[in-house]
């Protein structure tokens, strides 16, 4: 039976990846709100999703996450797509308290506390990441497919995480477009807000204020953003963080 065979493949892939990712410092974790683990109501689900996270950095309050999505095609083969995500739980808590008018306007599902996401396939096919899907048709190919995923983990994915290890790196990135977005001319509106909130949660109000003042002075914004939205966000940060408000009233950041 095609469905039962692909279900067995998915289980084998999950077991192998769990073993290999554990050696790289990632453990299976509960999926965040907004992601489903399995196609509901099916004995042999057409898709499964696994979530692996690293421990939180004491310095930055960041966690690395790997999302693995497995999809069965009509012939019984399983396609595996992987994503790297950067998670900050303090950002999720602040975001939950903000008004919709203060946030970027986007139809994309934004996971709680997720600063940034990149598909593994982006590193091979920036315009068509899906072309890098790893297809596994028989049990004999499971190890080969997992090896391909782990090669990406050790190479471009590892470098992607390394470029986001510190608050200073994230502040620098916040000034730039996100190359995985359609809008590659303006800073990523969501990432910029998240970096501001992360800086404030770590007690780095000066960095947050400097970034926001630079952003507010721009004459163009991401197509998910506007001066009106940024101004509301700025005001709500002042309400929630006293040092931010003091620095904004004082006309800028101080060391």
Phi and psi restraints in degrees (value plus and minus 20) as a CYANA .aco file:
   2 UNK   PHI     -79.9   -39.9
   2 UNK   PSI     -66.6   -26.6
   3 UNK   PHI     -84.1   -44.1
   3 UNK   PSI     -64.4   -24.4
   4 UNK   PHI     -86.6   -46.6
   4 UNK   PSI     -55.1   -15.1
   5 UNK   PHI     -84.8   -44.8
   5 UNK   PSI     -61.2   -21.2
   6 UNK   PHI     -91.0   -51.0
   6 UNK   PSI     -52.9   -12.9
   7 UNK   PHI     -82.9   -42.9
   7 UNK   PSI     -58.8   -18.8
   8 UNK   PHI     -86.5   -46.5
   8 UNK   PSI     -59.5   -19.5
   9 UNK   PHI     -81.0   -41.0
   9 UNK   PSI     -64.4   -24.4
  10 UNK   PHI     -79.3   -39.3
  10 UNK   PSI     -62.1   -22.1
  11 UNK   PHI     -85.0   -45.0
  11 UNK   PSI     -60.8   -20.8
  12 UNK   PHI     -85.1   -45.1
  12 UNK   PSI     -62.0   -22.0
  13 UNK   PHI     -81.8   -41.8
  13 UNK   PSI     -63.9   -23.9
  14 UNK   PHI     -81.7   -41.7
  14 UNK   PSI     -64.4   -24.4
  15 UNK   PHI     -81.9   -41.9
  15 UNK   PSI     -67.5   -27.5
  16 UNK   PHI     -84.1   -44.1
  16 UNK   PSI     -65.4   -25.4
  17 UNK   PHI     -85.3   -45.3
  17 UNK   PSI     -57.8   -17.8
  18 UNK   PHI     -80.0   -40.0
  18 UNK   PSI     -63.1   -23.1
  19 UNK   PHI     -84.2   -44.2
  19 UNK   PSI     -66.6   -26.6
  20 UNK   PHI     -91.4   -51.4
  20 UNK   PSI     -60.1   -20.1
  21 UNK   PHI     -90.3   -50.3
  21 UNK   PSI     -50.5   -10.5
  22 UNK   PHI     -80.3   -40.3
  22 UNK   PSI     -59.0   -19.0
  23 UNK   PHI     -86.8   -46.8
  23 UNK   PSI     -42.4    -2.4
  24 UNK   PHI    -115.5   -75.5
  24 UNK   PSI     -14.3    25.7
  25 UNK   PHI      73.9   113.9
  25 UNK   PSI      -3.4    36.6
  26 UNK   PHI    -135.5   -95.5
  26 UNK   PSI     114.6   154.6
  27 UNK   PHI    -138.2   -98.2
  27 UNK   PSI     128.7   168.7
  28 UNK   PHI     -78.4   -38.4
  28 UNK   PSI     119.1   159.1
  29 UNK   PHI    -158.9  -118.9
  29 UNK   PSI     143.2   183.2
  30 UNK   PHI     -86.1   -46.1
  30 UNK   PSI     121.9   161.9
  31 UNK   PHI     -87.6   -47.6
  31 UNK   PSI     122.4   162.4
  32 UNK   PHI     -91.0   -51.0
  32 UNK   PSI     141.5   181.5
  33 UNK   PHI     -78.4   -38.4
  33 UNK   PSI     113.6   153.6
  34 UNK   PHI      88.4   128.4
  34 UNK   PSI     -31.5     8.5
  35 UNK   PHI    -140.2  -100.2
  35 UNK   PSI     115.0   155.0
  36 UNK   PHI    -118.7   -78.7
  36 UNK   PSI     121.5   161.5
  37 UNK   PHI     -98.2   -58.2
  37 UNK   PSI     -49.1    -9.1
  38 UNK   PHI    -176.8  -136.8
  38 UNK   PSI     132.0   172.0
  39 UNK   PHI     -80.0   -40.0
  39 UNK   PSI     103.0   143.0
  40 UNK   PHI     -92.2   -52.2
  40 UNK   PSI     127.6   167.6
  41 UNK   PHI      52.1    92.1
  41 UNK   PSI      -2.0    38.0
  42 UNK   PHI    -139.9   -99.9
  42 UNK   PSI     114.8   154.8
  43 UNK   PHI     -85.2   -45.2
  43 UNK   PSI     -61.4   -21.4
  44 UNK   PHI    -140.2  -100.2
  44 UNK   PSI      68.5   108.5
  45 UNK   PHI     -79.4   -39.4
  45 UNK   PSI     125.8   165.8
  46 UNK   PHI     -96.9   -56.9
  46 UNK   PSI     -45.2    -5.2
  47 UNK   PHI    -157.1  -117.1
  47 UNK   PSI     134.4   174.4
  48 UNK   PHI    -157.8  -117.8
  48 UNK   PSI     132.6   172.6
  49 UNK   PHI    -154.7  -114.7
  49 UNK   PSI     113.1   153.1
  50 UNK   PHI    -139.1   -99.1
  50 UNK   PSI     132.1   172.1
  51 UNK   PHI    -154.0  -114.0
  51 UNK   PSI     106.5   146.5
  52 UNK   PHI    -147.3  -107.3
  52 UNK   PSI     117.4   157.4
  53 UNK   PHI    -153.2  -113.2
  53 UNK   PSI     134.0   174.0
  54 UNK   PHI    -109.1   -69.1
  54 UNK   PSI     148.8   188.8
  55 UNK   PHI     -91.1   -51.1
  55 UNK   PSI     137.0   177.0
  56 UNK   PHI     -93.5   -53.5
  56 UNK   PSI     117.4   157.4
  57 UNK   PHI     -92.3   -52.3
  57 UNK   PSI     108.7   148.7
  58 UNK   PHI     -86.9   -46.9
  58 UNK   PSI     -49.7    -9.7
  59 UNK   PHI     -96.9   -56.9
  59 UNK   PSI     -61.2   -21.2
  60 UNK   PHI    -133.0   -93.0
  60 UNK   PSI     -29.8    10.2
  61 UNK   PHI      43.0    83.0
  61 UNK   PSI       7.1    47.1
  62 UNK   PHI    -124.3   -84.3
  62 UNK   PSI     126.9   166.9
  63 UNK   PHI    -145.1  -105.1
  63 UNK   PSI     122.5   162.5
  64 UNK   PHI    -111.6   -71.6
  64 UNK   PSI     120.2   160.2
  65 UNK   PHI    -154.0  -114.0
  65 UNK   PSI     125.3   165.3
  66 UNK   PHI    -142.1  -102.1
  66 UNK   PSI     104.0   144.0
  67 UNK   PHI    -125.5   -85.5
  67 UNK   PSI     108.2   148.2
  68 UNK   PHI    -137.8   -97.8
  68 UNK   PSI     101.9   141.9
  69 UNK   PHI    -135.8   -95.8
  69 UNK   PSI     102.9   142.9
  70 UNK   PHI    -134.2   -94.2
  70 UNK   PSI     109.2   149.2
  71 UNK   PHI    -150.3  -110.3
  71 UNK   PSI     107.8   147.8
  72 UNK   PHI    -106.4   -66.4
  72 UNK   PSI     113.1   153.1
  73 UNK   PHI    -111.3   -71.3
  73 UNK   PSI     159.8   199.8
  74 UNK   PHI     -88.5   -48.5
  74 UNK   PSI     -40.6    -0.6
  75 UNK   PHI    -109.2   -69.2
  75 UNK   PSI     -25.1    14.9
  76 UNK   PHI      80.2   120.2
  76 UNK   PSI     -26.0    14.0
  77 UNK   PHI     -92.8   -52.8
  77 UNK   PSI     135.2   175.2
  78 UNK   PHI    -135.8   -95.8
  78 UNK   PSI     102.4   142.4
  79 UNK   PHI    -113.9   -73.9
  79 UNK   PSI     113.0   153.0
  80 UNK   PHI    -134.6   -94.6
  80 UNK   PSI     100.8   140.8
  81 UNK   PHI    -136.7   -96.7
  81 UNK   PSI     116.1   156.1
  82 UNK   PHI    -143.5  -103.5
  82 UNK   PSI     129.0   169.0
  83 UNK   PHI    -153.1  -113.1
  83 UNK   PSI     123.2   163.2
  84 UNK   PHI    -120.5   -80.5
  84 UNK   PSI     116.7   156.7
  85 UNK   PHI    -152.6  -112.6
  85 UNK   PSI     126.8   166.8
  86 UNK   PHI    -130.7   -90.7
  86 UNK   PSI     101.5   141.5
  87 UNK   PHI    -137.1   -97.1
  87 UNK   PSI     117.1   157.1
  88 UNK   PHI    -153.6  -113.6
  88 UNK   PSI      86.2   126.2
  89 UNK   PHI     -80.7   -40.7
  89 UNK   PSI     -57.3   -17.3
  90 UNK   PHI     -79.6   -39.6
  90 UNK   PSI     -53.7   -13.7
  91 UNK   PHI     -86.0   -46.0
  91 UNK   PSI     -59.9   -19.9
  92 UNK   PHI     -80.2   -40.2
  92 UNK   PSI     -60.1   -20.1
  93 UNK   PHI     -87.2   -47.2
  93 UNK   PSI     -61.1   -21.1
  94 UNK   PHI     -89.9   -49.9
  94 UNK   PSI     -64.7   -24.7
  95 UNK   PHI     -75.0   -35.0
  95 UNK   PSI     -59.3   -19.3
  96 UNK   PHI     -83.6   -43.6
  96 UNK   PSI     -39.6     0.4
  97 UNK   PHI    -115.8   -75.8
  97 UNK   PSI     -26.6    13.4
  98 UNK   PHI    -107.8   -67.8
  98 UNK   PSI     133.4   173.4
  99 UNK   PHI     -95.7   -55.7
  99 UNK   PSI     136.8   176.8
 100 UNK   PHI     -81.4   -41.4
 100 UNK   PSI     -51.2   -11.2
 101 UNK   PHI     -88.9   -48.9
 101 UNK   PSI     -38.9     1.1
 102 UNK   PHI    -108.8   -68.8
 102 UNK   PSI     -32.8     7.2
 103 UNK   PHI    -121.3   -81.3
 103 UNK   PSI     142.7   182.7
 104 UNK   PHI     -85.0   -45.0
 104 UNK   PSI     126.6   166.6
 105 UNK   PHI    -114.1   -74.1
 105 UNK   PSI      94.1   134.1
 106 UNK   PHI    -174.2  -134.2
 106 UNK   PSI     126.4   166.4
 107 UNK   PHI    -106.2   -66.2
 107 UNK   PSI     -29.3    10.7
 108 UNK   PHI     -87.1   -47.1
 108 UNK   PSI     122.7   162.7
 109 UNK   PHI     -92.3   -52.3
 109 UNK   PSI     102.7   142.7
 110 UNK   PHI    -128.8   -88.8
 110 UNK   PSI      98.2   138.2
 111 UNK   PHI     -93.0   -53.0
 111 UNK   PSI     125.1   165.1
 112 UNK   PHI     -77.2   -37.2
 112 UNK   PSI     103.6   143.6
 113 UNK   PHI      55.6    95.6
 113 UNK   PSI     -11.1    28.9
 114 UNK   PHI    -108.2   -68.2
 114 UNK   PSI      89.6   129.6
 115 UNK   PHI     -93.4   -53.4
 115 UNK   PSI     -57.9   -17.9
 116 UNK   PHI    -181.5  -141.5
 116 UNK   PSI     131.1   171.1
 117 UNK   PHI    -155.8  -115.8
 117 UNK   PSI     123.6   163.6
 118 UNK   PHI    -161.5  -121.5
 118 UNK   PSI     114.4   154.4
 119 UNK   PHI     -96.6   -56.6
 119 UNK   PSI     120.6   160.6
 120 UNK   PHI     -74.6   -34.6
 120 UNK   PSI     -58.2   -18.2
 121 UNK   PHI     -84.7   -44.7
 121 UNK   PSI     -39.2     0.8
 122 UNK   PHI     -80.3   -40.3
 122 UNK   PSI     -53.9   -13.9
 123 UNK   PHI     -91.6   -51.6
 123 UNK   PSI     -42.2    -2.2
 124 UNK   PHI    -120.4   -80.4
 124 UNK   PSI     -57.9   -17.9
 125 UNK   PHI    -156.4  -116.4
 125 UNK   PSI      60.4   100.4
 126 UNK   PHI     -73.5   -33.5
 126 UNK   PSI     -55.3   -15.3
 127 UNK   PHI    -109.9   -69.9
 127 UNK   PSI     -39.1     0.9
 128 UNK   PHI    -159.6  -119.6
 128 UNK   PSI      50.0    90.0
 129 UNK   PHI     -77.0   -37.0
 129 UNK   PSI     -48.8    -8.8
 130 UNK   PHI     -82.3   -42.3
 130 UNK   PSI     -39.9     0.1
 131 UNK   PHI     -87.2   -47.2
 131 UNK   PSI     -36.3     3.7
 132 UNK   PHI    -113.8   -73.8
 132 UNK   PSI     -12.4    27.6
 133 UNK   PHI     -73.5   -33.5
 133 UNK   PSI     114.3   154.3
 134 UNK   PHI    -109.5   -69.5
 134 UNK   PSI      98.4   138.4
 135 UNK   PHI    -121.9   -81.9
 135 UNK   PSI     111.1   151.1
 136 UNK   PHI    -146.1  -106.1
 136 UNK   PSI     101.5   141.5
 137 UNK   PHI    -127.5   -87.5
 137 UNK   PSI     -50.3   -10.3
 138 UNK   PHI    -154.5  -114.5
 138 UNK   PSI     139.4   179.4
 139 UNK   PHI     -79.5   -39.5
 139 UNK   PSI     -53.2   -13.2
 140 UNK   PHI     -81.2   -41.2
 140 UNK   PSI     -44.1    -4.1
 141 UNK   PHI    -111.8   -71.8
 141 UNK   PSI     -21.8    18.2
 142 UNK   PHI     -80.6   -40.6
 142 UNK   PSI     -68.6   -28.6
 143 UNK   PHI     -83.3   -43.3
 143 UNK   PSI     -59.4   -19.4
 144 UNK   PHI     -81.6   -41.6
 144 UNK   PSI     -64.8   -24.8
 145 UNK   PHI     -84.2   -44.2
 145 UNK   PSI     -62.6   -22.6
 146 UNK   PHI     -85.7   -45.7
 146 UNK   PSI     -57.7   -17.7
 147 UNK   PHI     -78.2   -38.2
 147 UNK   PSI     -61.2   -21.2
 148 UNK   PHI     -82.5   -42.5
 148 UNK   PSI     -61.2   -21.2
 149 UNK   PHI     -85.4   -45.4
 149 UNK   PSI     -62.9   -22.9
 150 UNK   PHI     -90.3   -50.3
 150 UNK   PSI     -49.0    -9.0
 151 UNK   PHI     -81.1   -41.1
 151 UNK   PSI     -60.5   -20.5
 152 UNK   PHI     -86.5   -46.5
 152 UNK   PSI     -59.2   -19.2
 153 UNK   PHI     -79.3   -39.3
 153 UNK   PSI     -63.3   -23.3
 154 UNK   PHI     -96.3   -56.3
 154 UNK   PSI     -42.5    -2.5
 155 UNK   PHI    -119.5   -79.5
 155 UNK   PSI    -126.3   -86.3
 156 UNK   PHI     -83.5   -43.5
 156 UNK   PSI     -52.3   -12.3
 157 UNK   PHI     -88.4   -48.4
 157 UNK   PSI     -63.0   -23.0
 158 UNK   PHI     -79.3   -39.3
 158 UNK   PSI     -62.5   -22.5
 159 UNK   PHI     -85.6   -45.6
 159 UNK   PSI     -59.0   -19.0
 160 UNK   PHI     -79.3   -39.3
 160 UNK   PSI     -65.8   -25.8
 161 UNK   PHI     -84.9   -44.9
 161 UNK   PSI     -62.4   -22.4
 162 UNK   PHI     -81.5   -41.5
 162 UNK   PSI     -50.2   -10.2
 163 UNK   PHI     -96.5   -56.5
 163 UNK   PSI     -20.1    19.9
 164 UNK   PHI    -152.0  -112.0
 164 UNK   PSI      11.2    51.2
 165 UNK   PHI    -102.4   -62.4
 165 UNK   PSI     -47.4    -7.4
 166 UNK   PHI    -142.4  -102.4
 166 UNK   PSI     140.8   180.8
 167 UNK   PHI     -82.6   -42.6
 167 UNK   PSI     -58.3   -18.3
 168 UNK   PHI     -80.4   -40.4
 168 UNK   PSI     -61.5   -21.5
 169 UNK   PHI     -84.2   -44.2
 169 UNK   PSI     -61.1   -21.1
 170 UNK   PHI     -88.4   -48.4
 170 UNK   PSI     -57.8   -17.8
 171 UNK   PHI     -82.9   -42.9
 171 UNK   PSI     -61.2   -21.2
 172 UNK   PHI     -83.3   -43.3
 172 UNK   PSI     -63.7   -23.7
 173 UNK   PHI     -84.6   -44.6
 173 UNK   PSI     -53.4   -13.4
 174 UNK   PHI     -82.3   -42.3
 174 UNK   PSI     -42.0    -2.0
 175 UNK   PHI     -99.2   -59.2
 175 UNK   PSI     -27.2    12.8
 176 UNK   PHI    -135.1   -95.1
 176 UNK   PSI     141.1   181.1
 177 UNK   PHI     -87.4   -47.4
 177 UNK   PSI     136.3   176.3
 178 UNK   PHI    -112.7   -72.7
 178 UNK   PSI      96.5   136.5
 179 UNK   PHI     -91.2   -51.2
 179 UNK   PSI     -26.7    13.3
 180 UNK   PHI    -110.2   -70.2
 180 UNK   PSI     -24.6    15.4
 181 UNK   PHI    -109.2   -69.2
 181 UNK   PSI     140.2   180.2
 182 UNK   PHI     -88.6   -48.6
 182 UNK   PSI     -56.6   -16.6
 183 UNK   PHI    -106.9   -66.9
 183 UNK   PSI      85.5   125.5
 184 UNK   PHI    -131.8   -91.8
 184 UNK   PSI       5.5    45.5
 185 UNK   PHI    -132.6   -92.6
 185 UNK   PSI     -41.9    -1.9
 186 UNK   PHI    -144.0  -104.0
 186 UNK   PSI     134.5   174.5
 187 UNK   PHI     -76.5   -36.5
 187 UNK   PSI     126.9   166.9
 188 UNK   PHI     -84.9   -44.9
 188 UNK   PSI      95.1   135.1
 189 UNK   PHI     -83.1   -43.1
 189 UNK   PSI     -59.7   -19.7
 190 UNK   PHI     -91.9   -51.9
 190 UNK   PSI     -65.9   -25.9
 191 UNK   PHI     -81.2   -41.2
 191 UNK   PSI     -62.0   -22.0
 192 UNK   PHI     -80.5   -40.5
 192 UNK   PSI     -66.6   -26.6
 193 UNK   PHI     -80.4   -40.4
 193 UNK   PSI     -63.5   -23.5
 194 UNK   PHI     -82.6   -42.6
 194 UNK   PSI     -58.6   -18.6
 195 UNK   PHI     -86.7   -46.7
 195 UNK   PSI     -59.6   -19.6
 196 UNK   PHI     -79.1   -39.1
 196 UNK   PSI     -67.6   -27.6
 197 UNK   PHI     -86.0   -46.0
 197 UNK   PSI     -57.6   -17.6
 198 UNK   PHI     -84.9   -44.9
 198 UNK   PSI     -65.0   -25.0
 199 UNK   PHI     -79.0   -39.0
 199 UNK   PSI     -64.0   -24.0
 200 UNK   PHI     -86.3   -46.3
 200 UNK   PSI     -58.3   -18.3
 201 UNK   PHI     -87.7   -47.7
 201 UNK   PSI     -41.5    -1.5
 202 UNK   PHI    -115.6   -75.6
 202 UNK   PSI     -18.9    21.1
 203 UNK   PHI      63.5   103.5
 203 UNK   PSI      -2.4    37.6
 204 UNK   PHI    -124.6   -84.6
 204 UNK   PSI      46.3    86.3
 205 UNK   PHI     -85.1   -45.1
 205 UNK   PSI     -53.5   -13.5
 206 UNK   PHI     -79.8   -39.8
 206 UNK   PSI     -64.8   -24.8
 207 UNK   PHI     -83.9   -43.9
 207 UNK   PSI     -60.6   -20.6
 208 UNK   PHI     -83.5   -43.5
 208 UNK   PSI     -65.0   -25.0
 209 UNK   PHI     -85.9   -45.9
 209 UNK   PSI     -63.8   -23.8
 210 UNK   PHI     -79.4   -39.4
 210 UNK   PSI     -63.3   -23.3
 211 UNK   PHI     -85.2   -45.2
 211 UNK   PSI     -63.8   -23.8
 212 UNK   PHI     -87.7   -47.7
 212 UNK   PSI     -58.9   -18.9
 213 UNK   PHI     -86.2   -46.2
 213 UNK   PSI     -58.0   -18.0
 214 UNK   PHI     -82.1   -42.1
 214 UNK   PSI     -63.7   -23.7
 215 UNK   PHI     -87.0   -47.0
 215 UNK   PSI     -61.5   -21.5
 216 UNK   PHI     -85.2   -45.2
 216 UNK   PSI     -43.4    -3.4
 217 UNK   PHI    -104.9   -64.9
 217 UNK   PSI     -26.2    13.8
 218 UNK   PHI     -90.4   -50.4
 218 UNK   PSI     130.4   170.4
 219 UNK   PHI    -119.8   -79.8
 219 UNK   PSI     -20.8    19.2
 220 UNK   PHI    -156.5  -116.5
 220 UNK   PSI     129.5   169.5
 221 UNK   PHI    -154.0  -114.0
 221 UNK   PSI     142.8   182.8
 222 UNK   PHI     -73.1   -33.1
 222 UNK   PSI     131.7   171.7
 223 UNK   PHI     -89.2   -49.2
 223 UNK   PSI     -22.4    17.6
 224 UNK   PHI    -117.9   -77.9
 224 UNK   PSI     -15.8    24.2
 225 UNK   PHI    -152.4  -112.4
 225 UNK   PSI     153.1   193.1
 226 UNK   PHI    -181.2  -141.2
 226 UNK   PSI     142.6   182.6
 227 UNK   PHI     -80.9   -40.9
 227 UNK   PSI     -55.8   -15.8
 228 UNK   PHI     -82.9   -42.9
 228 UNK   PSI     -64.9   -24.9
 229 UNK   PHI     -86.2   -46.2
 229 UNK   PSI     -62.5   -22.5
 230 UNK   PHI     -82.8   -42.8
 230 UNK   PSI     -59.5   -19.5
 231 UNK   PHI     -84.9   -44.9
 231 UNK   PSI     -59.2   -19.2
 232 UNK   PHI     -86.0   -46.0
 232 UNK   PSI     -62.8   -22.8
 233 UNK   PHI     -79.7   -39.7
 233 UNK   PSI     -66.1   -26.1
 234 UNK   PHI     -77.0   -37.0
 234 UNK   PSI     -65.2   -25.2
 235 UNK   PHI     -84.5   -44.5
 235 UNK   PSI     -60.0   -20.0
 236 UNK   PHI     -92.5   -52.5
 236 UNK   PSI     -50.4   -10.4
 237 UNK   PHI     -85.7   -45.7
 237 UNK   PSI     -57.5   -17.5
 238 UNK   PHI     -84.6   -44.6
 238 UNK   PSI     -55.7   -15.7
 239 UNK   PHI     -88.2   -48.2
 239 UNK   PSI     -57.8   -17.8
 240 UNK   PHI    -109.1   -69.1
 240 UNK   PSI     -44.3    -4.3
 241 UNK   PHI    -148.6  -108.6
 241 UNK   PSI      89.1   129.1
 242 UNK   PHI     -83.1   -43.1
 242 UNK   PSI     -61.4   -21.4
 243 UNK   PHI     -86.5   -46.5
 243 UNK   PSI     -56.4   -16.4
 244 UNK   PHI     -79.2   -39.2
 244 UNK   PSI     -67.1   -27.1
 245 UNK   PHI     -81.7   -41.7
 245 UNK   PSI     -62.2   -22.2
 246 UNK   PHI     -82.1   -42.1
 246 UNK   PSI     -64.4   -24.4
 247 UNK   PHI     -87.9   -47.9
 247 UNK   PSI     -57.3   -17.3
 248 UNK   PHI     -85.9   -45.9
 248 UNK   PSI     -60.5   -20.5
 249 UNK   PHI     -88.0   -48.0
 249 UNK   PSI     -50.6   -10.6
 250 UNK   PHI    -100.2   -60.2
 250 UNK   PSI     -24.8    15.2
 251 UNK   PHI      71.0   111.0
 251 UNK   PSI      -4.4    35.6
 252 UNK   PHI     134.1   174.1
 252 UNK   PSI     157.2   197.2
 253 UNK   PHI    -101.3   -61.3
 253 UNK   PSI     139.0   179.0
 254 UNK   PHI    -156.9  -116.9
 254 UNK   PSI     132.8   172.8
